[in-house]
């Protein structure tokens, strides 16, 4: 169970560990200002206003100077956690940081658990659960798009949408449950036609949120893009060229790549996770055969396939056979004819095949443009709400299932108590998204994935 003891004061390093120019140590809790003030020589921060900055020296119990520091004071409830909070900026020496942490740990301050500062913010009503999860997404964002989505969720755009849907359902559930108290009088407080229309509207909105996840998941985690082809087609050379570094081994010997190699590339703000694979062919080599098995699995798990073949020594039958097999998977596929820098390459390359020289970087920019445009990215409406969190996605699906049961129940005129039960179940699923309904295990699972100090 996640520790929700808000009576203790917690401390943690909030900047990355290791030596640097500065380190920031954060304390939160009812004694955070008091305990810091005890060892701070510069100002009486217990008497200071919130949102004030103070310069001075931090001493240990023997009045030895640990460091010259800058202290930011935030007073409850106007702080990140909703509690009294102190941030100490010191020099980034690992010795100094450890001395400061040990000082507070010796004086009734507890080391913070991962995500405990944000957890306290949630418990104290400074943000809801989906906003708290957006904090983690914001920290891990690698592109402007993923940053913008996290910021929108942090500002409460997604939360407000969920809350509106939930409140409408609760209103109708209350009316139906009121009918149960007057069942003998056969009175209807909730208009069934109006309820059905409302549920249909909410269901449509829930479906839109569910559908947005296929975009959001790509934006958050990157587009899995597999590079496949026959041995010596130039897969590893292409990966190195796209990354602009020697990441994969390049050799004239067939079967050099025996395992999948994965690297990330940012193309116009979208992360593509490129996977270089073992060449497709029959092999008696056990290790190479395992690599080929991983290739086939990578194809199934990918959102985009780049099939590359040697345009200089092209075997049309093999290429056509490979392409036909790829079409069965329905995964978007780009066909790339490589080695056009070698004189005598095939003049009969189909117009929809992208002609490149991975070695000389000919037409690589055109290929990158095709890669970007071949995904679902260009179909995303960034002005709307986009679901990026798998937990939210699953809860929306559960809510949808309950809403479909409500419509089915209204059509078949099932008893009011069963309809009320399905409506309530839908509100529970929506409530778990924002944390209106939560458990210690749920909070532990979410905040336990945060970094310490946030």
Secondary structure as UniProt FT lines:
FT   TURN            6..7
FT   STRAND          9..13
FT   STRAND          20..28
FT   TURN            30..31
FT   HELIX           32..38
FT   STRAND          40..41
FT   TURN            45..46
FT   STRAND          52..59
FT   TURN            61..62
FT   STRAND          65..74
FT   TURN            76..77
FT   STRAND          85..92
FT   HELIX           94..105
FT   TURN            106..108
FT   STRAND          109..111
FT   TURN            114..115
FT   HELIX           116..123
FT   TURN            124..125
FT   HELIX           129..140
FT   HELIX           144..154
FT   TURN            155..156
FT   HELIX           157..181
FT   HELIX           183..185
FT   HELIX           192..221
FT   STRAND          223..229
FT   TURN            231..232
FT   HELIX           235..243
FT   TURN            254..255
FT   STRAND          261..267
FT   TURN            268..269
FT   STRAND          270..276
FT   HELIX           286..301
FT   STRAND          304..310
FT   HELIX           316..329
FT   STRAND          333..338
FT   TURN            340..341
FT   TURN            343..344
FT   TURN            351..352
FT   STRAND          354..355
FT   TURN            358..361
FT   HELIX           364..373
FT   HELIX           377..379
FT   TURN            382..383
FT   HELIX           390..412
FT   HELIX           416..434
FT   HELIX           440..447
FT   TURN            448..449
FT   TURN            452..453
//
